[in-house]
Amino acid sequence: MTPDAPRDWEAVFWDIGGVILDLDSVAGAHRQFVATLVERYDVSASVDEALGTWRGAVGHHFRERDGTEFRAARDGYAKGVAAVVGESVPAEEWRPAFDEALDDAIEPMPGATATIEALAERDLHVGVISDVDADEGRRILDAFGVREAFDSITTSEAVGRTKPDPAMFETAIETAGVDPERSLMIGDRYEHDVDGAATAGLRPIAFGADDGPAVAYRVESLREVLAIVDGERDDDAER
């Protein structure tokens, strides 16, 4: 980074999973859902065994994709249900229980909602750049009461690619109408969020992501993002 790194920020973009959404709570929701499947369909496996089957099927669904092509999570969940139950199950049968488990279990990351709300009060574009399905992303933001705080929501389903494909970041920047060099991206994965954003010209904030040359700032608490936006933090790469 150069010593004259911009301080007059125009936009702050957020990843969802691992940044806004606590992924441990998602794991809890999935376990609750699989337990419902085991009981409803009289599955002979234990909940732990069924959960392993679920995760294997969903993981395989995503591993089969070609490069950064988008694959809908809802299709992976359907394959997970079929693997646990032993046959295909219509979405209208399993989806309500899945949504109920999510509503009961998911939690935001500490400080996420308060920071998003504080940013929305500033003269900034506040956006999302996430690999989630479009409906699922909006559902999560609604559940946390912050959807209206975002000026734009860029999802992989809408773009047809996943991070770190440049199309994800370029679409978000074009939608927001901002300068990438004056835009921050908060992410928890180095290759996808941090390096992907840096390659597209944005300034990445690593939140739990691995270290690497693309990291412009690192935060341990999401509330630290406000200090960066307000020019109270030096560029970490200059330290």
C-alpha positions in Angstrom: 0.0 0.0 0.0 1.1 3.5 -0.6 1.5 6.1 2.2 -1.3 8.2 0.6 -3.9 5.5 1.0 -7.4 7.1 0.7 -9.3 8.2 3.8 -12.3 9.6 2.0 -14.1 6.3 1.7 -17.0 5.9 -0.6 -18.2 2.4 0.1 -18.0 -0.5 2.6 -18.8 -4.0 1.3 -19.5 -6.9 3.6 -19.3 -10.7 3.1 -22.1 -12.5 4.9 -20.9 -15.9 6.1 -18.3 -15.6 8.8 -18.6 -11.8 8.8 -22.2 -10.9 9.3 -23.4 -14.4 10.0 -21.9 -16.6 12.7 -21.0 -19.8 11.0 -21.1 -21.8 14.2 -24.8 -20.9 14.5 -25.4 -22.2 11.0 -23.8 -25.5 11.9 -26.2 -25.7 14.9 -29.1 -24.9 12.6 -28.1 -27.7 10.2 -27.8 -30.2 13.1 -31.3 -29.2 14.3 -32.7 -29.7 10.8 -31.0 -33.1 10.3 -32.4 -34.2 13.7 -35.8 -33.4 12.4 -35.2 -35.5 9.3 -34.0 -38.4 11.3 -37.2 -38.3 13.4 -39.7 -37.5 10.6 -38.5 -40.2 8.2 -37.5 -42.8 10.8 -33.9 -42.8 9.6 -32.0 -45.6 11.2 -28.7 -43.7 11.5 -27.9 -41.5 14.6 -28.1 -37.8 14.3 -24.3 -37.5 14.2 -24.1 -40.1 11.4 -26.9 -38.5 9.5 -25.2 -35.1 9.9 -22.0 -36.5 8.4 -24.0 -37.9 5.5 -25.7 -34.5 5.0 -22.4 -32.6 5.1 -20.8 -35.0 2.7 -23.6 -34.7 0.1 -23.7 -30.9 0.4 -19.9 -30.6 0.2 -19.8 -32.8 -2.9 -22.4 -30.6 -4.6 -20.1 -27.6 -4.3 -16.9 -29.5 -5.1 -18.4 -30.5 -8.4 -18.6 -27.0 -9.7 -16.4 -25.8 -12.5 -14.0 -23.1 -11.2 -16.0 -20.1 -9.9 -19.4 -21.1 -11.4 -22.3 -20.6 -9.1 -24.1 -23.6 -7.7 -27.2 -23.0 -5.6 -27.0 -24.0 -2.0 -30.6 -25.0 -2.1 -29.8 -27.7 -4.6 -27.0 -28.9 -2.4 -29.4 -29.0 0.6 -31.9 -31.1 -1.5 -29.1 -33.6 -2.2 -28.2 -33.7 1.5 -31.8 -34.5 2.4 -32.0 -37.2 -0.3 -28.8 -38.7 1.1 -30.0 -38.8 4.6 -33.6 -40.0 3.9 -32.6 -42.4 1.1 -34.8 -40.9 -1.6 -35.5 -37.6 -3.2 -37.9 -35.4 -1.1 -39.9 -32.5 -2.6 -38.7 -29.1 -1.4 -42.1 -28.2 -0.1 -41.8 -31.1 2.4 -38.4 -30.3 3.8 -37.9 -26.6 3.3 -40.2 -25.3 6.0 -38.3 -27.4 8.7 -35.0 -26.1 7.3 -36.1 -22.5 7.4 -37.5 -23.0 10.9 -34.2 -24.4 12.1 -32.3 -21.4 10.6 -34.7 -18.9 12.2 -34.2 -20.6 15.6 -30.5 -21.0 15.5 -28.6 -18.4 13.4 -26.9 -15.5 15.1 -25.0 -12.5 13.8 -21.3 -12.1 14.5 -20.6 -9.9 17.6 -20.7 -6.2 16.7 -21.9 -6.9 13.1 -25.4 -5.4 13.3 -24.3 -2.3 15.4 -21.5 -1.6 12.9 -23.7 -2.0 9.9 -26.3 0.4 11.4 -23.6 2.9 12.3 -22.2 2.8 8.7 -25.6 3.3 7.3 -25.8 6.7 9.1 -22.6 7.9 7.4 -22.3 9.3 3.9 -21.3 5.9 2.4 -22.5 3.2 0.1 -23.0 0.1 2.3 -23.2 -3.1 0.3 -22.9 -6.9 0.4 -20.7 -9.1 -1.8 -21.6 -12.7 -1.0 -21.6 -16.2 -2.5 -25.0 -17.0 -0.9 -28.2 -17.7 -2.9 -30.1 -14.5 -3.4 -33.1 -15.4 -1.3 -31.0 -16.9 1.5 -28.9 -13.8 1.7 -31.9 -11.5 2.0 -33.5 -13.8 4.5 -30.4 -13.7 6.7 -30.2 -9.9 6.6 -33.9 -9.7 7.3 -33.5 -12.0 10.3 -30.9 -9.7 11.8 -32.9 -6.6 11.0 -30.2 -4.9 8.8 -31.4 -5.5 5.3 -32.7 -2.0 4.9 -29.3 -0.7 6.0 -27.7 -1.9 2.8 -27.8 0.1 -0.4 -26.9 -2.9 -2.6 -26.7 -6.7 -2.3 -24.5 -8.5 -4.8 -24.9 -12.3 -4.7 -23.3 -15.1 -6.7 -26.7 -16.2 -7.9 -27.3 -12.9 -9.5 -23.8 -12.7 -11.1 -23.5 -16.4 -11.9 -20.0 -16.6 -10.5 -18.5 -16.9 -7.0 -15.6 -15.0 -5.4 -12.8 -14.5 -6.1 -14.1 -14.1 -9.7 -13.5 -10.4 -10.6 -17.1 -10.3 -11.9 -18.4 -10.4 -8.3 -16.5 -7.3 -7.3 -16.9 -5.5 -10.6 -20.6 -6.0 -10.5 -20.8 -4.6 -6.9 -18.7 -1.6 -7.8 -20.7 -0.8 -11.0 -24.0 -1.1 -9.1 -22.8 1.2 -6.3 -21.2 3.7 -8.8 -18.1 4.1 -6.6 -14.3 4.1 -7.0 -12.9 0.7 -6.1 -9.8 2.4 -4.6 -12.1 4.2 -2.2 -14.0 1.1 -1.3 -13.4 -1.3 1.6 -14.3 -5.0 1.5 -14.7 -7.0 4.8 -14.0 -10.7 4.4 -13.0 -13.8 6.4 -11.4 -15.8 3.6 -8.0 -14.7 2.2 -8.2 -16.0 -1.4 -11.9 -15.3 -1.9 -12.6 -12.1 -0.1 -9.2 -10.4 0.6 -7.1 -11.3 -2.4 -10.1 -11.2 -4.7 -11.1 -7.7 -3.6 -7.5 -6.5 -3.8 -7.2 -7.8 -7.4 -10.3 -5.9 -8.3 -8.8 -2.7 -6.8 -10.7 -2.6 -3.5 -9.0 -2.2 -0.1 -9.6 -5.4 1.9 -10.2 -5.7 5.6 -9.3 -9.1 6.9 -11.6 -10.3 9.7 -10.4 -13.8 10.7 -8.8 -14.3 7.2 -5.2 -15.6 6.8 -2.4 -13.1 6.5 -1.0 -12.2 3.1 0.2 -9.3 1.0 -3.3 -8.3 -0.1 -4.4 -7.4 3.5 -4.8 -3.7 3.8 -6.3 -3.7 7.3 -6.9 -6.4 9.9 -9.6 -6.2 12.6 -10.3 -8.4 15.5 -13.6 -6.7 16.2 -16.0 -5.5 13.6 -16.4 -2.3 15.5 -12.9 -1.4 14.4 -14.2 -0.9 10.9 -15.7 2.4 12.1 -12.2 3.6 13.1 -10.9 2.8 9.6 -13.8 4.5 7.9 -13.3 7.6 10.1 -9.6 7.8 9.4 -8.6 6.9 12.9 -6.6 3.8 11.9 -3.3 3.8 9.9 -3.0 1.5 7.0 -1.8 -1.8 8.5 0.5 -2.4 5.6 2.4 0.7 6.5 3.1 -0.4 10.1 
